């Protein structure tokens, strides 16, 4: 019995870690993709590509249709991680570097925890809000320290992206225990397909400007890995390993992402970025202990 529980825990953490590693490449890939594609077209097209793959996957696996009472939760997941986060983060990455956005992503675990508290009706201890406030202050100081109106606008877009993504993560974590990990993101993509297909067609430019091969690779990555494959591992990890424990792996995302931004995009990593990331991660770890 204990061996079985240990195996399930290891499997949950392993799947969760793979999901975090895949997600860590999302913002650098989006940063490259918005260099060739307009954010609304990029957001809708990546969702359409992922939804078509999910539809084929669901069909091959002969999955039953979700029940009517699950549609609202699936719609929340779709609005959060299929539409809201990709669109807002794409808009943000027109105004800021991937490295800057990844520092702000340090708030995502906290956003997810807050929505999990609201959805689950839990009552966190006072120290939870102390850590939450300090972490938020660190992020605010970093955002305000950036020069130029564009950076502030990018920060506001990223804050919005983090809020809706946290909601989508928390809702998906709850639903994955009922439907299964990969089924949640697959059905959310299918549910959003009609809207995103129309959006992709209407935002299709009359004539594409010259698009680099890097931009096409970025589009392929965010479509296949960020929108589908990463969630298969992530929601599976949450389902079999527990959201409270496995969810802490999101704390590694800023570190992985900053390394990728430096290695692949040659973006500079300032001491302010590193300090803000460390403070935020530390505050989120502390907040998690008192949920």
ABEGO torsion letter per residue (X at the ends): XAAAAAAAAAAAAAAAAAAAAAAAAAAAAAAAAAAABBAAAAAAAAAAAAAAAAAAAAAAAGBBBBBAAAAAAAAAAAAAAAAAAAAAAAAAAAABBAAAAAAAAAAAAAAAAAAAAAAAGBBBBAAAAAAAAAAAAAAAAAAAABBEAAAAAAAAAAAAAAAAAAAAAAAAAAAAAAAEAAAAAAAAAAAAAAAAAAAAAAABBABBBBBBAAAAAAAAAAAAAAAAAAAAAAAAAAAAAEAAAAAAAAAAAAAAAAAAAAAAAGBBBBAAAAAAAAAAAAAAAAAAAAX
